[in-house]
Amino acid sequence: MDKKSNTGNWNTGDRNAGDWNTGNWNTGDGNTGGGNAGYRNTGNWNTGNWNTGDRNAGYRNTGNWNTGDRNTGYCNSVTPEDCLIFNKPAKISDWENAKKPRWMYVDLTEWIDAKDMSSKEKEAYPSYITTGGYLKCYSSLKHAYVDAWEKASDGDRELTKRLPNFDPDVFEEVFGFNPFKKATKTITIDGKNIEISEDSFNEFKKQFTEGNTND
């Protein structure tokens, strides 16, 4: 049997019957794990969809062997109503009812049409002339997130800050970058270094300069 043996399209793994899979033996689409019959799983042997754990028959589970939905534990048949959002307690309905920014929904693989390719990409993938583009593969989710954020609209970025319990520090831990971090300055008072925002520093500097001028 040919090593690839894919019957679907745009697969980088082996023996896939679905499309856009980077893992192996998937019959669904958009899986990065292996042996999935569902869709967009990053775990393995899932028959449900959007699972990051293994052997789940439910949906959006991060644990294993769950037939319920949205479980982070193991062998659960129920669907919990409470959850943590940005490390703080909340209702799952809070998240489900929130308008989510589109940039968060990234894939590890993305088809780039020839018209959207940069000159550097065209040089690296000359086959785009005959294929009409190339399959871009991200080295990690965090790499994909950064790329998606750079392409996101202002409205999409604003939606990010409106997510339930939004916390910029937790955001950085999850996505690997922090576009909300304000620049800071360090001043020394009585031998102690104190970190303040750049705005506060500039205001302090302005008052200090004006005070010296008046003297």
ChimeraX attribute file (.defattr): number of C-alpha atoms within 10 A of each C-alpha:
attribute: neighborCount
match mode: 1-to-1
recipient: residues
	/A:1	5
	/A:2	7
	/A:3	8
	/A:4	13
	/A:5	13
	/A:6	22
	/A:7	14
	/A:8	17
	/A:9	13
	/A:10	19
	/A:11	26
	/A:12	19
	/A:13	21
	/A:14	19
	/A:15	23
	/A:16	29
	/A:17	20
	/A:18	23
	/A:19	20
	/A:20	26
	/A:21	35
	/A:22	23
	/A:23	23
	/A:24	22
	/A:25	23
	/A:26	33
	/A:27	23
	/A:28	24
	/A:29	23
	/A:30	26
	/A:31	36
	/A:32	26
	/A:33	24
	/A:34	24
	/A:35	23
	/A:36	33
	/A:37	22
	/A:38	24
	/A:39	23
	/A:40	23
	/A:41	34
	/A:42	23
	/A:43	24
	/A:44	24
	/A:45	23
	/A:46	33
	/A:47	22
	/A:48	24
	/A:49	24
	/A:50	22
	/A:51	33
	/A:52	23
	/A:53	24
	/A:54	24
	/A:55	22
	/A:56	33
	/A:57	22
	/A:58	24
	/A:59	23
	/A:60	21
	/A:61	31
	/A:62	22
	/A:63	20
	/A:64	23
	/A:65	21
	/A:66	29
	/A:67	21
	/A:68	19
	/A:69	21
	/A:70	23
	/A:71	26
	/A:72	17
	/A:73	13
	/A:74	16
	/A:75	15
	/A:76	20
	/A:77	14
	/A:78	13
	/A:79	15
	/A:80	14
	/A:81	10
	/A:82	13
	/A:83	18
	/A:84	13
	/A:85	18
	/A:86	18
	/A:87	12
	/A:88	11
	/A:89	11
	/A:90	16
	/A:91	14
	/A:92	15
	/A:93	11
	/A:94	15
	/A:95	16
	/A:96	9
	/A:97	9
	/A:98	12
	/A:99	14
	/A:100	17
	/A:101	19
	/A:102	15
	/A:103	19
	/A:104	16
	/A:105	10
	/A:106	15
	/A:107	20
	/A:108	20
	/A:109	21
	/A:110	15
	/A:111	13
	/A:112	16
	/A:113	13
	/A:114	16
	/A:115	9
	/A:116	10
	/A:117	15
	/A:118	11
	/A:119	9
	/A:120	8
	/A:121	16
	/A:122	16
	/A:123	11
	/A:124	11
	/A:125	14
	/A:126	12
	/A:127	12
	/A:128	19
	/A:129	11
	/A:130	9
	/A:131	11
	/A:132	12
	/A:133	20
	/A:134	22
	/A:135	17
	/A:136	13
	/A:137	14
	/A:138	15
	/A:139	10
	/A:140	10
	/A:141	15
	/A:142	16
	/A:143	15
	/A:144	21
	/A:145	21
	/A:146	18
	/A:147	14
	/A:148	17
	/A:149	18
	/A:150	11
	/A:151	11
	/A:152	16
	/A:153	13
	/A:154	9
	/A:155	9
	/A:156	17
	/A:157	17
	/A:158	12
	/A:159	14
	/A:160	18
	/A:161	15
	/A:162	14
	/A:163	17
	/A:164	19
	/A:165	16
	/A:166	15
	/A:167	16
	/A:168	17
	/A:169	13
	/A:170	14
	/A:171	18
	/A:172	14
	/A:173	11
	/A:174	12
	/A:175	15
	/A:176	13
	/A:177	17
	/A:178	15
	/A:179	12
	/A:180	12
	/A:181	10
	/A:182	10
	/A:183	9
	/A:184	13
	/A:185	14
	/A:186	13
	/A:187	12
	/A:188	9
	/A:189	8
	/A:190	5
	/A:191	7
	/A:192	9
	/A:193	11
	/A:194	10
	/A:195	12
	/A:196	14
	/A:197	13
	/A:198	14
	/A:199	13
	/A:200	12
	/A:201	16
	/A:202	12
	/A:203	12
	/A:204	12
	/A:205	12
	/A:206	11
	/A:207	12
	/A:208	11
	/A:209	11
	/A:210	11
	/A:211	10
	/A:212	8
	/A:213	8
	/A:214	6
	/A:215	5
